[in-house]
């Protein structure tokens, strides 16, 4: 695909990579799914710029990049909470942009994205996506093997990320009408498939203890710290298939939640699997975050997932023309006599 323009990366952020919803159908060949750790956010930012929901976007970890637009114009949307500063190419004053709202940038404009404040990841969608070759049917980056995305790696300073669309059509900005509800409370799981490899006390511990995400957390998995989960006869089993959300308990008894870049097989006992509806919330967690687990049935998990999808569809269908910004010039207000007097506090009379 020929590039119609570029994002010229000045600062790459801590971990910025190209991701779509994942690479499915290749796990039998040992290829992980990869893809967005918060697929809900990725879908919504794509809808804000008019893309199909599975269009590749930038997944931004912890600290955002800074880039200059090298095409005629470009419609973008940022999904997350961070300071977004636009320095226009025409030399006018820098201004802040709002998240969850589309905006058209012009050639030479520079956007800088600060630290992600509400989660470990955020997303930046560009209208038309990126002019990159797919690998095994997906644009997602699998960094451990250097495959997919942009050169199989996270972005670095000096990269020129090719754009598929040369000019964004002029039009009104669009925004989400409501915020995303990721849910709260315990992370819900379905017990098994090696539930019998844990003592009754071990399962009780797993479902009652509070765990903390450690610094050993990345796109492959989240290692947790907390009470030890007791096995019946060791942690090792014959290596078998894994899914995103599998919770392994290795020999030290500390849970590991496997995420987007997980391996396709593994030989540690698995006490439970995070339900698909709670995976986006887990994918947003960062070191120091606390969590507990709650066991539910498969039928309950399916019902929750259906309800979640209905909520996502409502958000997408509710995308609206962005409301105008309300801005008050306080200096001008101070020069205008808005009242004819002031209250004398002791007497309560006007003067």
C-alpha positions in Angstrom: 0.0 0.0 0.0 1.4 3.4 -1.0 1.5 6.0 1.8 -0.6 9.1 1.4 1.2 10.9 4.1 3.0 10.3 7.5 3.0 10.8 11.2 6.6 12.0 11.9 7.3 10.7 15.4 9.4 13.2 17.5 9.0 11.4 20.8 7.7 7.8 20.9 6.3 7.6 24.4 7.0 4.7 26.7 5.3 1.9 24.7 3.5 3.0 21.6 2.6 0.3 19.0 0.1 -0.4 16.2 -2.7 -2.7 17.3 -6.1 -3.8 15.9 -8.4 -6.3 17.6 -6.0 -9.2 17.2 -4.7 -11.9 15.0 -7.1 -14.8 15.1 -7.0 -18.2 13.6 -3.2 -18.8 13.8 -2.8 -20.1 17.4 -2.4 -23.6 16.1 0.8 -22.4 14.5 2.0 -20.9 17.7 1.1 -17.3 16.8 -0.4 -15.3 19.7 -3.5 -13.2 19.1 -1.9 -9.9 20.3 -4.2 -6.9 19.6 -5.5 -4.2 21.9 -5.5 -4.8 25.6 -8.5 -2.6 25.8 -10.6 -3.5 22.7 -13.5 -1.4 23.8 -11.5 1.9 23.7 -10.0 0.9 20.3 -13.4 0.2 18.8 -14.8 3.5 20.0 -12.0 5.8 18.9 -12.2 4.2 15.4 -15.9 5.0 15.3 -15.2 8.6 16.2 -13.1 9.1 13.1 -15.4 7.0 10.8 -13.3 3.9 10.6 -14.4 0.3 10.8 -14.1 -0.9 14.4 -11.2 -3.2 13.7 -9.0 -0.6 12.0 -5.4 -0.5 13.4 -4.7 2.4 15.8 -1.9 3.4 18.1 -2.0 1.7 21.5 -0.2 4.1 23.9 1.3 2.7 27.1 1.7 5.0 30.2 3.2 8.0 28.3 2.1 9.2 24.9 4.1 10.2 21.8 4.6 13.5 20.1 4.3 13.7 16.3 3.9 16.1 13.4 1.4 15.7 10.7 2.9 15.3 7.2 -0.1 15.2 5.0 -2.7 17.7 3.9 -5.1 17.1 6.7 -5.9 14.2 9.1 -8.8 13.4 11.3 -7.8 11.9 14.7 -9.4 10.9 17.9 -7.8 10.1 21.3 -9.4 7.6 23.7 -8.2 8.0 27.3 -7.3 10.6 29.9 -4.1 12.5 29.2 -3.0 16.1 28.5 -3.3 16.6 24.7 -1.5 19.7 23.4 -1.7 20.9 19.8 0.8 23.3 18.4 -0.7 24.6 15.1 1.6 24.9 12.1 0.4 28.5 11.6 2.2 29.7 14.7 -0.9 30.4 16.7 -1.0 29.6 20.4 -0.9 26.0 21.5 -4.2 24.7 22.8 -5.5 21.7 24.6 -7.6 19.1 22.9 -10.4 17.0 24.4 -10.3 13.2 24.6 -13.1 11.1 23.1 -13.6 13.7 20.4 -12.5 13.8 16.8 -10.6 16.7 15.4 -8.9 17.5 12.0 -5.2 18.4 12.1 -3.4 20.2 9.3 0.0 19.7 7.7 2.7 20.7 10.1 0.5 20.6 13.2 2.2 18.9 16.2 0.4 16.9 18.8 1.9 15.9 22.1 0.2 13.4 24.3 1.2 13.4 28.0 1.0 10.7 30.7 -2.0 8.4 30.7 -3.9 9.3 33.9 -6.7 6.8 34.2 -5.2 3.5 33.0 -2.1 1.8 31.6 -3.2 2.3 28.0 -5.0 4.7 25.7 -5.6 4.8 22.0 -5.2 7.2 19.0 -7.1 6.5 15.8 -6.5 8.2 12.5 -9.1 8.3 9.8 -8.3 5.6 7.2 -5.8 3.8 9.4 -2.1 3.2 8.5 -0.6 2.1 5.1 1.1 -1.0 6.5 1.2 -4.6 5.2 -1.0 -7.0 7.2 0.7 -10.1 8.7 -1.4 -13.2 8.9 -4.6 -11.2 8.5 -3.9 -8.6 11.2 -2.0 -5.3 11.6 -1.3 -5.9 15.3 2.3 -5.8 16.5 3.7 -8.8 18.3 6.9 -7.3 19.6 8.4 -10.5 21.2 8.8 -11.9 17.7 9.2 -8.7 15.8 6.1 -9.3 13.7 3.2 -7.2 12.4 2.5 -3.5 12.9 5.2 -1.1 12.1 8.4 -3.1 11.7 7.2 -5.5 14.4 8.2 -3.1 17.2 7.2 -0.2 19.3 7.6 3.3 17.8 10.9 5.2 18.3 12.0 8.8 17.6 12.5 9.5 13.9 9.9 7.0 12.7 7.7 8.0 9.8 4.4 6.1 10.3 2.6 5.9 6.9 -1.0 7.0 6.6 -3.5 5.4 4.3 -5.6 8.5 3.8 -4.1 11.6 2.3 -6.7 14.1 3.4 -9.5 14.0 5.9 -12.8 15.5 4.6 -13.9 18.6 6.3 -16.8 18.2 8.7 -18.0 18.6 12.2 -16.2 17.2 15.1 -17.9 14.2 16.8 -17.8 13.0 20.4 -19.1 10.3 22.7 -22.3 11.4 24.4 -21.6 9.2 27.5 -18.5 7.8 29.2 -17.5 4.1 29.0 -18.7 1.9 31.9 -15.9 -0.6 32.5 -17.6 -1.9 35.6 -16.3 -2.1 39.1 -15.9 -4.5 42.0 -14.2 -7.9 41.7 -12.8 -9.3 38.5 -15.2 -12.1 37.5 -13.9 -15.5 36.6 -15.0 -19.0 35.6 -13.1 -21.6 37.7 -11.0 -24.3 36.0 -9.8 -26.0 34.0 -7.5 -27.4 36.6 -9.7 -26.6 39.6 -9.0 -30.1 41.0 -5.2 -29.3 41.3 -5.9 -26.8 44.1 -6.9 -27.5 47.7 -10.2 -26.2 49.0 -8.2 -23.7 51.1 -6.3 -22.6 47.9 -9.5 -21.9 46.0 -10.9 -20.1 49.1 -7.8 -18.0 49.2 -7.9 -17.1 45.5 -11.5 -15.9 45.8 -11.1 -14.0 49.1 -7.6 -12.5 49.0 -6.8 -9.0 47.7 -4.1 -9.0 45.1 -1.9 -6.2 43.7 -0.5 -5.8 40.2 3.3 -6.0 40.4 5.9 -4.2 38.3 6.2 -7.4 36.3 3.2 -6.4 34.2 3.2 -6.1 30.4 1.2 -7.0 27.3 2.0 -10.7 27.9 0.6 -10.9 31.4 0.1 -9.4 34.9 1.9 -11.0 37.8 0.0 -10.5 41.0 1.2 -10.3 44.6 -0.8 -11.4 47.6 -1.7 -14.5 49.5 -0.3 -17.8 48.2 -2.7 -20.2 46.5 -2.2 -23.8 47.7 -1.8 -26.6 45.2 -2.7 -30.3 45.8 0.2 -31.9 44.0 2.4 -29.3 42.4 2.1 -26.6 39.7 3.3 -28.4 36.6 1.1 -30.1 34.1 1.5 -31.2 30.5 1.7 -28.1 28.3 -1.7 -27.3 26.8 -3.6 -24.4 25.1 -4.1 -21.0 26.7 -6.6 -18.3 26.2 -6.5 -14.6 27.0 -7.5 -14.2 30.6 -6.2 -17.6 31.7 -5.0 -17.4 35.3 -1.9 -19.6 35.9 -0.7 -20.4 39.4 3.0 -21.3 39.2 5.0 -23.0 42.0 5.2 -19.9 44.1 1.4 -19.7 44.4 1.1 -16.2 43.0 -1.5 -15.7 40.2 -0.5 -14.6 36.7 -3.3 -13.3 34.4 -2.3 -13.9 30.8 -3.0 -11.1 28.4 -2.9 -10.2 24.6 0.7 -11.2 23.9 0.5 -14.5 25.9 2.1 -17.7 24.7 -0.3 -20.1 23.0 0.5 -23.1 25.3 1.7 -23.4 28.9 2.5 -25.9 31.5 1.3 -24.3 34.7 -2.0 -25.1 36.4 -4.8 -22.7 35.7 -7.2 -22.0 38.5 -9.7 -19.8 36.5 -10.3 -17.7 33.4 -11.2 -14.0 33.4 -14.6 -13.5 31.7 -14.3 -11.7 28.3 -16.4 -8.7 29.6 -13.8 -8.0 32.3 -10.7 -8.4 30.1 -10.7 -4.7 29.0 -10.7 -3.6 32.7 -7.9 -6.0 33.4 -6.0 -4.7 30.3 -6.1 -1.2 31.7 -4.6 -2.1 35.1 -1.2 -0.8 36.0 1.4 -1.7 38.7 0.0 -1.0 42.2 -3.7 -1.5 41.3 -5.6 -3.8 43.6 -8.1 -6.5 42.6 -10.1 -9.4 43.9 -11.8 -12.3 42.1 -15.4 -13.5 42.1 -16.4 -16.9 40.6 -19.5 -17.0 38.3 -21.0 -19.6 35.9 -20.4 -19.8 32.2 -24.1 -18.8 31.6 -23.7 -15.7 33.8 -20.5 -14.8 31.9 -22.3 -15.1 28.6 -25.2 -12.9 29.8 -22.8 -10.2 31.1 -20.9 -10.2 27.7 -24.1 -9.8 25.8 -25.1 -6.9 28.0 -21.7 -5.3 27.6 -22.0 -5.5 23.8 -25.4 -3.8 23.9 -23.8 -1.0 26.0 -21.0 -0.6 23.4 -23.6 -0.4 20.6 -25.5 2.3 22.4 -22.3 4.3 22.8 -21.5 4.0 19.1 -25.1 4.8 18.1 -25.0 7.8 20.4 -21.9 9.4 18.9 -23.0 13.0 18.2 -21.8 16.2 16.7 -19.5 17.7 19.3 -21.0 20.4 21.5 -19.4 23.8 21.2 -16.7 24.6 23.8 -17.9 27.1 26.4 -15.1 29.6 27.2 -15.3 32.6 29.5 -12.9 35.6 29.2 -12.7 36.4 32.9 -10.7 39.6 32.3 -13.5 40.9 30.1 -16.1 39.9 32.7 -14.3 41.8 35.4 -14.6 45.0 33.3 -18.4 44.7 33.0 -20.8 45.9 35.7 -23.1 42.8 35.9 -24.9 43.8 39.1 -26.1 47.2 40.4 -24.9 46.8 43.9 -23.4 44.4 46.5 -24.9 43.0 49.6 -23.8 44.5 52.9 -23.1 41.3 54.8 -23.9 42.6 58.4 -27.1 44.3 57.5 -28.2 42.2 54.6 -29.1 45.4 52.6 -28.1 46.5 49.2 -25.7 49.4 48.9 
